[in-house]
Amino acid sequence: MFEIGRLCIKTAGRDANKHCLVIDIIDDKYVLIDGLTRRRKCNIMHLEPSEKVVKIKKDASHDEVIKELEKLKLVPKEKKRIAKKEKSSEKTEKIEKKAEEKIKGKKTSKKNK
């Protein structure tokens, strides 16, 4: 049932409900998986095999696995994180301006005394 290149869905653990490919068979109970999950040894009882089998070499790199998953259109599109970085930099600028205003306010109040 489990062979190299078999598309599976992880059913247990932190990577549950994520797609992966079998990239090596360790023994009758464990396989090595990689994909949208972490590359690791996995109990076959924690995998739901699908009907799809991808042609991939044994111990393929993570990049090769991701390319195959992209061909199957299983890799989600990357979120725009640039906007979040811009927002965080705008927030830090506002905080810096407020801090400068407080410092200036304290200096002027000391001069007035």
N, CA, C and O atoms as a GROMACS GRO file, in nm:
protein
  452
    1MET      N    1   0.083  -0.120   0.000
    1MET     CA    2   0.000   0.000   0.000
    1MET      C    3   0.087   0.126   0.000
    1MET      O    4   0.066   0.216  -0.081
    2PHE      N    5   0.183   0.131   0.090
    2PHE     CA    6   0.272   0.248   0.096
    2PHE      C    7   0.394   0.221   0.009
    2PHE      O    8   0.464   0.121   0.026
    3GLU      N    9   0.417   0.312  -0.084
    3GLU     CA   10   0.532   0.302  -0.172
    3GLU      C   11   0.591   0.441  -0.188
    3GLU      O   12   0.527   0.540  -0.155
    4ILE      N   13   0.711   0.447  -0.238
    4ILE     CA   14   0.777   0.577  -0.256
    4ILE      C   15   0.699   0.659  -0.358
    4ILE      O   16   0.670   0.612  -0.468
    5GLY      N   17   0.666   0.780  -0.320
    5GLY     CA   18   0.589   0.869  -0.405
    5GLY      C   19   0.440   0.871  -0.374
    5GLY      O   20   0.366   0.949  -0.435
    6ARG      N   21   0.394   0.789  -0.282
    6ARG     CA   22   0.251   0.784  -0.246
    6ARG      C   23   0.212   0.914  -0.178
    6ARG      O   24   0.276   0.956  -0.081
    7LEU      N   25   0.107   0.978  -0.226
    7LEU     CA   26   0.053   1.098  -0.164
    7LEU      C   27  -0.032   1.056  -0.045
    7LEU      O   28  -0.118   0.968  -0.056
    8CYS      N   29  -0.008   1.120   0.069
    8CYS     CA   30  -0.082   1.086   0.192
    8CYS      C   31  -0.126   1.213   0.262
    8CYS      O   32  -0.078   1.323   0.233
    9ILE      N   33  -0.217   1.196   0.355
    9ILE     CA   34  -0.259   1.303   0.446
    9ILE      C   35  -0.225   1.257   0.586
    9ILE      O   36  -0.264   1.148   0.628
   10LYS      N   37  -0.154   1.340   0.659
   10LYS     CA   38  -0.118   1.308   0.797
   10LYS      C   39  -0.242   1.322   0.883
   10LYS      O   40  -0.313   1.422   0.872
   11THR      N   41  -0.271   1.224   0.967
   11THR     CA   42  -0.395   1.226   1.046
   11THR      C   43  -0.373   1.250   1.194
   11THR      O   44  -0.469   1.270   1.268
   12ALA      N   45  -0.249   1.250   1.238
   12ALA     CA   46  -0.223   1.267   1.381
   12ALA      C   47  -0.109   1.366   1.402
   12ALA      O   48  -0.024   1.386   1.316
   13GLY      N   49  -0.110   1.427   1.520
   13GLY     CA   50  -0.001   1.515   1.557
   13GLY      C   51  -0.017   1.657   1.509
   13GLY      O   52  -0.124   1.698   1.462
   14ARG      N   53   0.089   1.731   1.522
   14ARG     CA   54   0.087   1.873   1.491
   14ARG      C   55   0.072   1.899   1.342
   14ARG      O   56   0.025   2.006   1.302
   15ASP      N   57   0.111   1.804   1.259
   15ASP     CA   58   0.099   1.818   1.114
   15ASP      C   59  -0.028   1.754   1.060
   15ASP      O   60  -0.037   1.727   0.940
   16ALA      N   61  -0.126   1.728   1.143
   16ALA     CA   62  -0.249   1.662   1.100
   16ALA      C   63  -0.319   1.742   0.990
   16ALA      O   64  -0.316   1.865   0.990
   17ASN      N   65  -0.380   1.671   0.897
   17ASN     CA   66  -0.454   1.728   0.783
   17ASN      C   67  -0.365   1.799   0.682
   17ASN      O   68  -0.413   1.884   0.606
   18LYS      N   69  -0.238   1.767   0.680
   18LYS     CA   70  -0.146   1.824   0.582
   18LYS      C   71  -0.102   1.715   0.486
   18LYS      O   72  -0.088   1.599   0.525
   19HIS      N   73  -0.078   1.753   0.360
   19HIS     CA   74  -0.037   1.658   0.257
   19HIS      C   75   0.113   1.631   0.266
   19HIS      O   76   0.193   1.718   0.301
   20CYS      N   77   0.148   1.508   0.233
   20CYS     CA   78   0.288   1.470   0.232
   20CYS      C   79   0.309   1.357   0.130
   20CYS      O   80   0.214   1.296   0.083
   21LEU      N   81   0.435   1.332   0.099
   21LEU     CA   82   0.471   1.222   0.011
   21LEU      C   83   0.560   1.126   0.088
   21LEU      O   84   0.642   1.168   0.170
   22VAL      N   85   0.545   0.998   0.061
   22VAL     CA   86   0.635   0.898   0.118
   22VAL      C   87   0.764   0.904   0.036
   22VAL      O   88   0.761   0.887  -0.086
   23ILE      N   89   0.876   0.927   0.103
   23ILE     CA   90   1.002   0.936   0.029
   23ILE      C   91   1.098   0.821   0.063
   23ILE      O   92   1.201   0.806  -0.002
   24ASP      N   93   1.064   0.742   0.164
   24ASP     CA   94   1.143   0.624   0.195
   24ASP      C   95   1.061   0.530   0.284
   24ASP      O   96   0.979   0.576   0.364
   25ILE      N   97   1.083   0.402   0.268
   25ILE     CA   98   1.015   0.304   0.353
   25ILE      C   99   1.120   0.250   0.451
   25ILE      O  100   1.220   0.191   0.410
   26ILE      N  101   1.096   0.271   0.580
   26ILE     CA  102   1.192   0.232   0.682
   26ILE      C  103   1.173   0.085   0.719
   26ILE      O  104   1.268   0.008   0.714
   27ASP      N  105   1.053   0.046   0.754
   27ASP     CA  106   1.019  -0.094   0.779
   27ASP      C  107   0.870  -0.112   0.757
   27ASP      O  108   0.807  -0.028   0.694
   28ASP      N  109   0.812  -0.220   0.808
   28ASP     CA  110   0.671  -0.247   0.781
   28ASP      C  111   0.576  -0.155   0.856
   28ASP      O  112   0.456  -0.153   0.826
   29LYS      N  113   0.625  -0.079   0.955
   29LYS     CA  114   0.538   0.012   1.032
   29LYS      C  115   0.570   0.159   1.012
   29LYS      O  116   0.487   0.244   1.043
   30TYR      N  117   0.689   0.192   0.962
   30TYR     CA  118   0.732   0.331   0.953
   30TYR      C  119   0.777   0.368   0.813
   30TYR      O  120   0.837   0.287   0.742
   31VAL      N  121   0.747   0.492   0.775
   31VAL     CA  122   0.794   0.548   0.648
   31VAL      C  123   0.851   0.687   0.675
   31VAL      O  124   0.821   0.748   0.778
   32LEU      N  125   0.932   0.735   0.583
   32LEU     CA  126   0.984   0.871   0.592
   32LEU      C  127   0.898   0.959   0.502
   32LEU      O  128   0.879   0.928   0.384
   33ILE      N  129   0.844   1.068   0.558
   33ILE     CA  130   0.756   1.156   0.481
   33ILE      C  131   0.815   1.296   0.472
   33ILE      O  132   0.900   1.335   0.553
   34ASP      N  133   0.770   1.370   0.372
   34ASP     CA  134   0.808   1.510   0.356
   34ASP      C  135   0.701   1.576   0.270
   34ASP      O  136   0.629   1.508   0.197
   35GLY      N  137   0.691   1.706   0.279
   35GLY     CA  138   0.592   1.781   0.200
   35GLY      C  139   0.550   1.904   0.276
   35GLY      O  140   0.634   1.985   0.316
   36LEU      N  141   0.422   1.920   0.296
   36LEU     CA  142   0.372   2.033   0.373
   36LEU      C  143   0.386   2.006   0.522
   36LEU      O  144   0.352   2.089   0.606
   37THR      N  145   0.438   1.888   0.555
   37THR     CA  146   0.468   1.850   0.692
   37THR      C  147   0.619   1.862   0.712
   37THR      O  148   0.693   1.896   0.620
   38ARG      N  149   0.662   1.836   0.831
   38ARG     CA  150   0.805   1.829   0.857
   38ARG      C  151   0.858   1.696   0.804
   38ARG      O  152   0.785   1.596   0.805
   39ARG      N  153   0.981   1.693   0.757
   39ARG     CA  154   1.041   1.567   0.712
   39ARG      C  155   1.070   1.484   0.835
   39ARG      O  156   1.147   1.523   0.923
   40ARG      N  157   1.006   1.366   0.840
   40ARG     CA  158   1.027   1.283   0.958
   40ARG      C  159   0.977   1.142   0.938
   40ARG      O  160   0.903   1.111   0.844
   41LYS      N  161   1.020   1.058   1.029
   41LYS     CA  162   0.973   0.919   1.032
   41LYS      C  163   0.831   0.921   1.085
   41LYS      O  164   0.801   0.991   1.182
   42CYS      N  165   0.743   0.845   1.023
   42CYS     CA  166   0.603   0.849   1.062
   42CYS      C  167   0.545   0.707   1.063
   42CYS      O  168   0.572   0.627   0.974
   43ASN      N  169   0.466   0.679   1.164
   43ASN     CA  170   0.394   0.553   1.173
   43ASN      C  171   0.288   0.549   1.063
   43ASN      O  172   0.217   0.648   1.043
   44ILE      N  173   0.277   0.437   0.993
   44ILE     CA  174   0.180   0.431   0.884
   44ILE      C  175   0.036   0.437   0.934
   44ILE      O  176  -0.055   0.466   0.857
   45MET      N  177   0.016   0.411   1.062
   45MET     CA  178  -0.118   0.423   1.121
   45MET      C  179  -0.162   0.570   1.131
   45MET      O  180  -0.280   0.598   1.148
   46HIS      N  181  -0.067   0.662   1.120
   46HIS     CA  182  -0.097   0.806   1.129
   46HIS      C  183  -0.108   0.871   0.992
   46HIS      O  184  -0.110   0.993   0.981
   47LEU      N  185  -0.115   0.790   0.888
   47LEU     CA  186  -0.126   0.840   0.750
   47LEU      C  187  -0.249   0.784   0.682
   47LEU      O  188  -0.286   0.669   0.701
   48GLU      N  189  -0.311   0.868   0.601
   48GLU     CA  190  -0.424   0.827   0.517
   48GLU      C  191  -0.374   0.831   0.372
   48GLU      O  192  -0.361   0.940   0.315
   49PRO      N  193  -0.346   0.716   0.311
   49PRO     CA  194  -0.294   0.716   0.174
   49PRO      C  195  -0.402   0.754   0.073
   49PRO      O  196  -0.520   0.721   0.091
   50SER      N  197  -0.362   0.822  -0.031
   50SER     CA  198  -0.456   0.853  -0.139
   50SER      C  199  -0.426   0.761  -0.257
   50SER      O  200  -0.334   0.679  -0.251
   51GLU      N  201  -0.501   0.774  -0.363
   51GLU     CA  202  -0.480   0.690  -0.480
   51GLU      C  203  -0.364   0.738  -0.566
   51GLU      O  204  -0.313   0.663  -0.648
   52LYS      N  205  -0.323   0.862  -0.547
   52LYS     CA  206  -0.220   0.922  -0.633
   52LYS      C  207  -0.081   0.877  -0.590
   52LYS      O  208  -0.048   0.872  -0.472
   53VAL      N  209   0.000   0.846  -0.691
   53VAL     CA  210   0.141   0.813  -0.670
   53VAL      C  211   0.222   0.901  -0.765
   53VAL      O  212   0.194   0.906  -0.885
   54VAL      N  213   0.320   0.969  -0.710
   54VAL     CA  214   0.404   1.060  -0.787
   54VAL      C  215   0.538   0.992  -0.814
   54VAL      O  216   0.590   0.923  -0.727
   55LYS      N  217   0.592   1.010  -0.933
   55LYS     CA  218   0.724   0.955  -0.962
   55LYS      C  219   0.828   1.045  -0.896
   55LYS      O  220   0.848   1.160  -0.938
   56ILE      N  221   0.892   0.993  -0.794
   56ILE     CA  222   0.992   1.069  -0.722
   56ILE      C  223   1.099   0.971  -0.674
   56ILE      O  224   1.068   0.857  -0.640
   57LYS      N  225   1.224   1.016  -0.672
   57LYS     CA  226   1.330   0.925  -0.631
   57LYS      C  227   1.334   0.910  -0.479
   57LYS      O  228   1.283   0.994  -0.405
   58LYS      N  229   1.394   0.802  -0.436
   58LYS     CA  230   1.407   0.773  -0.293
   58LYS      C  231   1.494   0.881  -0.227
   58LYS      O  232   1.596   0.922  -0.284
   59ASP      N  233   1.454   0.927  -0.110
   59ASP     CA  234   1.525   1.033  -0.035
   59ASP      C  235   1.536   1.162  -0.115
   59ASP      O  236   1.639   1.229  -0.110
   60ALA      N  237   1.431   1.199  -0.186
   60ALA     CA  238   1.428   1.324  -0.262
   60ALA      C  239   1.438   1.442  -0.167
   60ALA      O  240   1.398   1.433  -0.051
   61SER      N  241   1.492   1.552  -0.216
   61SER     CA  242   1.506   1.671  -0.133
   61SER      C  243   1.369   1.736  -0.110
   61SER      O  244   1.272   1.707  -0.179
   62HIS      N  245   1.365   1.823  -0.011
   62HIS     CA  246   1.240   1.892   0.021
   62HIS      C  247   1.191   1.974  -0.098
   62HIS      O  248   1.072   1.978  -0.126
   63ASP      N  249   1.284   2.039  -0.169
   63ASP     CA  250   1.247   2.120  -0.285
   63ASP      C  251   1.182   2.036  -0.395
   63ASP      O  252   1.085   2.078  -0.458
   64GLU      N  253   1.236   1.917  -0.417
   64GLU     CA  254   1.178   1.828  -0.518
   64GLU      C  255   1.037   1.784  -0.479
   64GLU      O  256   0.948   1.776  -0.563
   65VAL      N  257   1.018   1.757  -0.351
   65VAL     CA  258   0.886   1.716  -0.301
   65VAL      C  259   0.786   1.830  -0.319
   65VAL      O  260   0.673   1.807  -0.364
   66ILE      N  261   0.826   1.951  -0.283
   66ILE     CA  262   0.737   2.067  -0.296
   66ILE      C  263   0.702   2.091  -0.442
   66ILE      O  264   0.587   2.124  -0.473
   67LYS      N  265   0.797   2.076  -0.534
   67LYS     CA  266   0.769   2.093  -0.676
   67LYS      C  267   0.662   1.994  -0.724
   67LYS      O  268   0.573   2.029  -0.801
   68GLU      N  269   0.672   1.870  -0.676
   68GLU     CA  270   0.572   1.769  -0.714
   68GLU      C  271   0.434   1.804  -0.657
   68GLU      O  272   0.332   1.784  -0.722
   69LEU      N  273   0.433   1.854  -0.534
   69LEU     CA  274   0.304   1.893  -0.474
   69LEU      C  275   0.246   2.014  -0.546
   69LEU      O  276   0.124   2.027  -0.558
   70GLU      N  277   0.332   2.104  -0.595
   70GLU     CA  278   0.284   2.219  -0.673
   70GLU      C  279   0.220   2.173  -0.804
   70GLU      O  280   0.121   2.230  -0.848
   71LYS      N  281   0.278   2.070  -0.865
   71LYS     CA  282   0.220   2.016  -0.989
   71LYS      C  283   0.080   1.962  -0.963
   71LYS      O  284  -0.007   1.969  -1.050
   72LEU      N  285   0.060   1.908  -0.843
   72LEU     CA  286  -0.073   1.856  -0.806
   72LEU      C  287  -0.164   1.966  -0.752
   72LEU      O  288  -0.279   1.941  -0.716
   73LYS      N  289  -0.112   2.088  -0.746
   73LYS     CA  290  -0.185   2.206  -0.696
   73LYS      C  291  -0.229   2.188  -0.551
   73LYS      O  292  -0.343   2.219  -0.515
   74LEU      N  293  -0.138   2.137  -0.469
   74LEU     CA  294  -0.168   2.116  -0.328
   74LEU      C  295  -0.097   2.215  -0.237
   74LEU      O  296  -0.124   2.220  -0.117
   75VAL      N  297  -0.004   2.294  -0.293
   75VAL     CA  298   0.070   2.390  -0.212
   75VAL      C  299  -0.009   2.521  -0.208
   75VAL      O  300  -0.040   2.577  -0.313
   76PRO      N  301  -0.041   2.570  -0.088
   76PRO     CA  302  -0.115   2.696  -0.080
   76PRO      C  303  -0.028   2.812  -0.124
   76PRO      O  304   0.094   2.809  -0.112
   77LYS      N  305  -0.093   2.916  -0.176
   77LYS     CA  306  -0.020   3.034  -0.218
   77LYS      C  307   0.034   3.106  -0.095
   77LYS      O  308  -0.028   3.106   0.012
   78GLU      N  309   0.150   3.167  -0.112
   78GLU     CA  310   0.211   3.239   0.000
   78GLU      C  311   0.131   3.365   0.029
   78GLU      O  312   0.084   3.434  -0.061
   79LYS      N  313   0.116   3.392   0.157
   79LYS     CA  314   0.044   3.512   0.198
   79LYS      C  315   0.135   3.632   0.183
   79LYS      O  316   0.257   3.621   0.190
   80LYS      N  317   0.074   3.747   0.162
   80LYS     CA  318   0.152   3.869   0.150
   80LYS      C  319   0.196   3.913   0.289
   80LYS      O  320   0.118   3.967   0.367
   81ARG      N  321   0.321   3.889   0.317
   81ARG     CA  322   0.375   3.925   0.447
   81ARG      C  323   0.440   4.062   0.444
   81ARG      O  324   0.471   4.119   0.549
   82ILE      N  325   0.460   4.115   0.326
   82ILE     CA  326   0.522   4.246   0.312
   82ILE      C  327   0.434   4.352   0.377
   82ILE      O  328   0.485   4.442   0.444
   83ALA      N  329   0.304   4.342   0.357
   83ALA     CA  330   0.212   4.439   0.413
   83ALA      C  331   0.222   4.440   0.565
   83ALA      O  332   0.218   4.546   0.628
   84LYS      N  333   0.234   4.323   0.625
   84LYS     CA  334   0.245   4.315   0.769
   84LYS      C  335   0.374   4.380   0.816
   84LYS      O  336   0.376   4.448   0.920
   85LYS      N  337   0.482   4.361   0.742
   85LYS     CA  338   0.609   4.423   0.779
   85LYS      C  339   0.598   4.574   0.771
   85LYS      O  340   0.650   4.646   0.856
   86GLU      N  341   0.529   4.622   0.668
   86GLU     CA  342   0.511   4.766   0.654
   86GLU      C  343   0.430   4.820   0.771
   86GLU      O  344   0.463   4.925   0.827
   87LYS      N  345   0.325   4.750   0.809
   87LYS     CA  346   0.244   4.794   0.920
   87LYS      C  347   0.325   4.796   1.049
   87LYS      O  348   0.314   4.890   1.128
   88SER      N  349   0.406   4.695   1.070
   88SER     CA  350   0.485   4.691   1.193
   88SER      C  351   0.589   4.802   1.193
   88SER      O  352   0.618   4.859   1.298
   89SER      N  353   0.646   4.834   1.076
   89SER     CA  354   0.744   4.943   1.072
   89SER      C  355   0.674   5.078   1.095
   89SER      O  356   0.732   5.168   1.156
   90GLU      N  357   0.551   5.091   1.047
   90GLU     CA  358   0.475   5.214   1.072
   90GLU      C  359   0.446   5.226   1.221
   90GLU      O  360   0.453   5.336   1.276
   91LYS      N  361   0.414   5.117   1.286
   91LYS     CA  362   0.387   5.120   1.430
   91LYS      C  363   0.511   5.160   1.507
   91LYS      O  364   0.503   5.240   1.600
   92THR      N  365   0.626   5.106   1.468
   92THR     CA  366   0.749   5.141   1.539
   92THR      C  367   0.783   5.288   1.518
   92THR      O  368   0.834   5.354   1.609
   93GLU      N  369   0.756   5.340   1.399
   93GLU     CA  370   0.780   5.483   1.374
   93GLU      C  371   0.691   5.569   1.464
   93GLU      O  372   0.737   5.669   1.519
   94LYS      N  373   0.565   5.530   1.479
   94LYS     CA  374   0.474   5.606   1.566
   94LYS      C  375   0.521   5.602   1.710
   94LYS      O  376   0.519   5.703   1.780
   95ILE      N  377   0.564   5.484   1.755
   95ILE     CA  378   0.612   5.471   1.892
   95ILE      C  379   0.736   5.556   1.914
   95ILE      O  380   0.751   5.621   2.017
   96GLU      N  381   0.826   5.556   1.815
   96GLU     CA  382   0.948   5.638   1.826
   96GLU      C  383   0.914   5.786   1.830
   96GLU      O  384   0.973   5.861   1.908
   97LYS      N  385   0.818   5.830   1.749
   97LYS     CA  386   0.777   5.970   1.750
   97LYS      C  387   0.718   6.009   1.884
   97LYS      O  388   0.750   6.116   1.936
   98LYS      N  389   0.634   5.924   1.942
   98LYS     CA  390   0.575   5.952   2.072
   98LYS      C  391   0.683   5.962   2.179
   98LYS      O  392   0.678   6.050   2.266
   99ALA      N  393   0.780   5.872   2.172
   99ALA     CA  394   0.889   5.875   2.270
   99ALA      C  395   0.969   6.004   2.257
   99ALA      O  396   1.006   6.064   2.358
  100GLU      N  397   0.996   6.046   2.134
  100GLU     CA  398   1.069   6.172   2.112
  100GLU      C  399   0.990   6.290   2.165
  100GLU      O  400   1.048   6.381   2.225
  101GLU      N  401   0.857   6.290   2.142
  101GLU     CA  402   0.774   6.399   2.192
  101GLU      C  403   0.774   6.405   2.344
  101GLU      O  404   0.777   6.513   2.402
  102LYS      N  405   0.772   6.290   2.409
  102LYS     CA  406   0.776   6.285   2.555
  102LYS      C  407   0.908   6.339   2.606
  102LYS      O  408   0.913   6.415   2.703
  103ILE      N  409   1.016   6.300   2.539
  103ILE     CA  410   1.148   6.348   2.580
  103ILE      C  411   1.157   6.499   2.562
  103ILE      O  412   1.207   6.568   2.650
  104LYS      N  413   1.108   6.551   2.450
  104LYS     CA  414   1.110   6.695   2.425
  104LYS      C  415   1.023   6.767   2.528
  104LYS      O  416   1.059   6.874   2.577
  105GLY      N  417   0.908   6.706   2.560
  105GLY     CA  418   0.818   6.766   2.660
  105GLY      C  419   0.884   6.774   2.795
  105GLY      O  420   0.867   6.874   2.865
  106LYS      N  421   0.957   6.674   2.835
  106LYS     CA  422   1.026   6.674   2.964
  106LYS      C  423   1.137   6.777   2.966
  106LYS      O  424   1.157   6.843   3.068
  107LYS      N  425   1.210   6.794   2.855
  107LYS     CA  426   1.319   6.891   2.848
  107LYS      C  427   1.264   7.033   2.859
  107LYS      O  428   1.322   7.118   2.927
  108THR      N  429   1.153   7.059   2.790
  108THR     CA  430   1.095   7.194   2.795
  108THR      C  431   1.037   7.224   2.933
  108THR      O  432   1.043   7.338   2.980
  109SER      N  433   0.981   7.122   2.999
  109SER     CA  434   0.923   7.145   3.132
  109SER      C  435   1.036   7.171   3.233
  109SER      O  436   1.016   7.249   3.326
  110LYS      N  437   1.152   7.110   3.217
  110LYS     CA  438   1.264   7.135   3.307
  110LYS      C  439   1.318   7.278   3.288
  110LYS      O  440   1.357   7.345   3.383
  111LYS      N  441   1.319   7.322   3.162
  111LYS     CA  442   1.366   7.458   3.132
  111LYS      C  443   1.272   7.561   3.192
  111LYS      O  444   1.317   7.666   3.238
  112ASN      N  445   1.143   7.534   3.192
  112ASN     CA  446   1.045   7.628   3.244
  112ASN      C  447   1.054   7.641   3.395
  112ASN      O  448   1.016   7.746   3.449
  113LYS      N  449   1.101   7.541   3.466
  113LYS     CA  450   1.110   7.543   3.611
  113LYS      C  451   1.226   7.626   3.648
  113LYS      O  452   1.254   7.644   3.767
   0.00000   0.00000   0.00000
